């Protein structure tokens, strides 16, 4: 509910029942989907789902967190399971094994409208990525894949940092250039082609499932919508979120000759970006699957990335996907 400037109260029921009583007497029981203005009496008003939706403040809002994430990372591992068979890229996850899925959400009071359910699968030719994202303004990005600027997450989307380097294992020693090493010698791991930063977003004007990929901690070789991927998005029925599904070829991830396999423990981390109603202004982010023993930014220190465990079998038993205990 909200008290208006004139002292009237707007009351809206999303779930359950509320007894509303007017100052002048009279009462009415309101069920789900009802909204009223309460003053001297009780006056019905249209139910508007967006009326009380909490959104993240803009990155330049001094009351907000700026570029910091709006969550405390809950997981140190993402569990990647074998695909059960051919995967249809249609943003319908009915053919997925979701036993490795994890749930992350922004801190209160934002978590109900800003959350992530993520899962990953693999086979001999592809890595598969799925995400269900709660978003007050889903799939509205106006950031064009033909923009030519590195602002592809500015309209909202999902980002991944991951390694396909089986020899490097986990944790990684690579660092961003030149920020963190400064005058120190460059390590040969820093520009590793098997470290990828991927931005996945839906360009609303062209209805495209887009991909921006860069490699190494120096972000070289950037490409937008390159060959070797398929993607699909589907908006939730309530208009408050979306599902995405991508297939990323091992060739695109520079691992066609030696792709990750069952038993590997590599590195990955997940990010979600949100935007405003226009799909043009970045509003905040979530970061999860991190290494709790390391500090720093994921784009500067790959040691902060969490573990990516490639399981030999799917249908993981209950208790496999567990959050890190809160200190």
C-alpha positions, 0 to 999 in steps of 0.5 A: 500500500501507499499513502498519497499526498492528499492522505488517501491510501492506495491498497493493492492485493497481490496474494491472499486477502486484506480487510480494508476499513474506511475512516468514515466506516464500512469495510470490505474484504479484498482478494487477490487482484483487487485494488482500492483507494481508501479515504473516507470510504473505499473506492475500487481502482484498477489493479496495476501489477507494476504499481509497487514493483521495486526496481534497482536504483540507477548506477549514478544514484548516490543512494544506490550501490553504483557498480557493486553487486546487489547480492552476496554471492551464495555459491562457489560452484556451478554443476554442469551435467551431460545433455540428455539428448539433442537440445532444442534451442527455443527457451523451453527447458522441458528437454533440460536436466535441471538437477544442477540448477542454482538460485541466486537473488538480490538482497532485500527488498529487491530479491522478489523482482531481481533473481536468477535460476541458472543451469548448464549442460554439455555434450561433445560439441556444445556448452548449453546455458539456460537462465530464468531471470526475474526482471521488472522490465524484461527483454527491452534492451535497445542496445544494438549488436551493430552499435560498435561500442562495448555497452552490450550489457547496458540494456540488461542481460546475462554475462558469463566468464568461463574457462575451457582450459583443462590444463589450467584447472581451478583456481586460475592465476590469470589477471587483467592487463594492465590494471592488477599487474601494473609493473609486474611481468605479464603472465602467459595465462593472462591473454589465454584464448580459452578464457571467455567473457560472454554477454547474452542479451535480447535486442528488442527492436530486431528480436535477436538473441545476441552474443558478444564474446571476448577472450583472455583477461585482456579482452582481445578478439571481441566479436558480436553475433559470431558463428558458432552459437544459437540463442532464444528468449521467452518472456514470462507470462506475467511480464516480470521476467524471461527465460534464455537458452543458448548453445555455444560451440566448443569451437567458439570457446576455442576448445574444439580440439580438447573440450571439457569432459566428465570429471573436469573442474574448471572455472566460471562465474555468472552475472546478471545485468538489469536496466530501466524501463526504456532498456537503455540505462544500466540499473545494477547487477548480480554476481554469483558462483565465486571463489570465497577465498579470493577478493577483487573484481572478476574482470581483473582477477580470474582467481575470483571465479568459482568452480565449474564441475563437469559431472559424468552423469546427470540427475544429480542427487538432492544436496549436490547444489548447496550454497556456501555457509554464511560466515 
